[in-house]
Amino acid sequence: MWDVLPWAWGSGLGSQLHDAFTTRLTSGPARLGVLEVWRGNGRALDSHAHRGWRRDDRTRPGPDGSPYVGMTRAADSTTGRGDSSSSRTTAG
């Protein structure tokens, strides 16, 4: 699980974690990245959407009655390539 705590927002740490994850995703056998973002964290939702992640139908209970929502991204998002193999992390 990877989280960027509020004191580190704006430091570039989230971008570094994202880049490391997508590098691993594109260099491994997985063709689809899967993550969860707390719906109450609009900053993270916007950041992931800007980087090519798309919401899917998955949810699970989260804090304060606001669920975690699932997001996916094809390993090669420029071609939309992807299959049922996946790599997972949780962001929030």
Buried (B, 14 or more C-beta within 10 A) or exposed (E): EBBBEEEEEEEEEBEEBBEEBBEBBBEEEBBBBBBBBBBBBEEBBEBBEEBBBEBEEEEEEBEEEEBBBBBBBBBEBEEEEBEEEBBEBBBB
